[in-house]
């Protein structure tokens, strides 16, 4: 089953410039070696000197989360992130056609 993986975390404004190229390099490597598309987003506002970032991985296999954890470690992301990386998984909603009355 394919799923969409959303990973979000906090980063201090002072570490954002150093973190961005690491995340983009990790995502480029995942695209090249795993065929996984990715997006990197952040909330437009900062709060108390912190930004909230989100990585989006649409249409990945169920075992992708483990491969992503290995890639995160290789990229050294955790040393620039404030707190944990939280992951959420979503799947497509199959909507059955409602019967006509």
C-alpha positions as CSV (number, residue, x, y, z in Angstrom):
1,X,0.0,0.0,0.0
2,X,1.3,3.5,-0.9
3,X,1.1,6.2,1.7
4,X,2.0,9.8,2.2
5,X,4.5,10.6,5.0
6,X,4.6,14.0,6.7
7,X,7.5,14.7,9.0
8,X,7.6,17.9,11.1
9,X,9.9,19.4,13.6
10,X,11.2,22.6,15.1
11,X,14.4,24.4,14.1
12,X,15.9,27.6,15.6
13,X,16.1,30.5,13.2
14,X,19.9,30.5,13.9
15,X,20.3,26.9,12.6
16,X,17.9,27.2,9.6
17,X,20.5,28.2,7.1
18,X,22.7,25.3,8.1
19,X,19.9,22.7,8.1
20,X,18.3,23.5,4.8
21,X,21.1,22.3,2.6
22,X,21.4,19.1,4.6
23,X,17.7,18.3,4.2
24,X,17.7,19.1,0.5
25,X,20.8,16.9,0.0
26,X,19.2,14.0,1.9
27,X,16.0,14.4,-0.2
28,X,18.0,14.5,-3.4
29,X,19.8,11.3,-2.4
30,X,16.5,9.6,-1.6
31,X,15.1,10.7,-5.0
32,X,18.2,9.4,-6.8
33,X,18.5,6.0,-4.9
34,X,14.9,5.3,-3.9
35,X,12.9,7.1,-6.5
36,X,11.1,9.1,-3.8
37,X,9.8,12.6,-4.5
38,X,10.0,15.0,-1.6
39,X,9.0,18.5,-0.6
40,X,10.4,20.8,2.1
41,X,8.1,23.4,3.7
42,X,7.9,25.6,6.7
43,X,5.3,27.7,8.4
44,X,5.5,31.3,7.3
45,X,5.8,32.6,10.9
46,X,8.3,32.0,13.6
47,X,7.5,31.8,17.3
48,X,10.0,32.5,20.0
49,X,12.9,32.2,17.5
50,X,11.8,28.8,16.3
51,X,10.5,27.7,12.9
52,X,8.3,24.7,12.2
53,X,9.4,22.7,9.1
54,X,7.8,19.9,7.3
55,X,9.1,17.2,4.9
56,X,6.5,15.6,2.6
57,X,7.1,12.3,1.0
58,X,4.0,11.4,-1.2
59,X,3.3,7.9,-2.4
60,X,5.9,6.0,-0.5
61,X,6.0,2.3,0.4
62,X,5.2,1.2,4.0
63,X,8.9,0.4,4.7
64,X,10.1,3.9,3.7
65,X,10.0,5.3,7.2
66,X,13.0,3.0,8.2
67,X,15.0,4.1,5.1
68,X,14.2,7.7,5.9
69,X,15.5,7.2,9.5
70,X,18.8,5.9,8.1
71,X,19.1,8.9,5.7
72,X,18.4,11.3,8.5
73,X,21.2,9.9,10.6
74,X,23.6,10.0,7.6
75,X,22.7,13.6,6.9
76,X,23.3,14.7,10.5
77,X,19.9,16.4,10.8
78,X,19.3,15.7,14.5
79,X,22.1,17.9,15.6
80,X,20.4,21.0,14.1
81,X,16.8,20.2,15.1
82,X,15.2,21.3,18.4
83,X,13.3,18.4,19.8
84,X,12.0,15.3,18.0
85,X,11.0,14.7,14.4
86,X,7.4,13.7,14.4
87,X,5.9,11.6,11.6
88,X,2.3,11.3,10.4
89,X,1.1,8.8,7.8
90,X,-1.9,9.4,5.6
91,X,-3.4,7.2,2.9
92,X,-5.9,8.1,0.1
93,X,-9.5,8.0,1.0
94,X,-11.4,5.6,-1.2
95,X,-14.8,7.1,-1.6
96,X,-17.5,4.7,-2.8
97,X,-20.1,6.3,-5.0
98,X,-23.3,7.0,-3.1
99,X,-26.3,5.3,-4.5
100,X,-28.7,7.5,-6.4
101,X,-32.1,8.0,-4.7
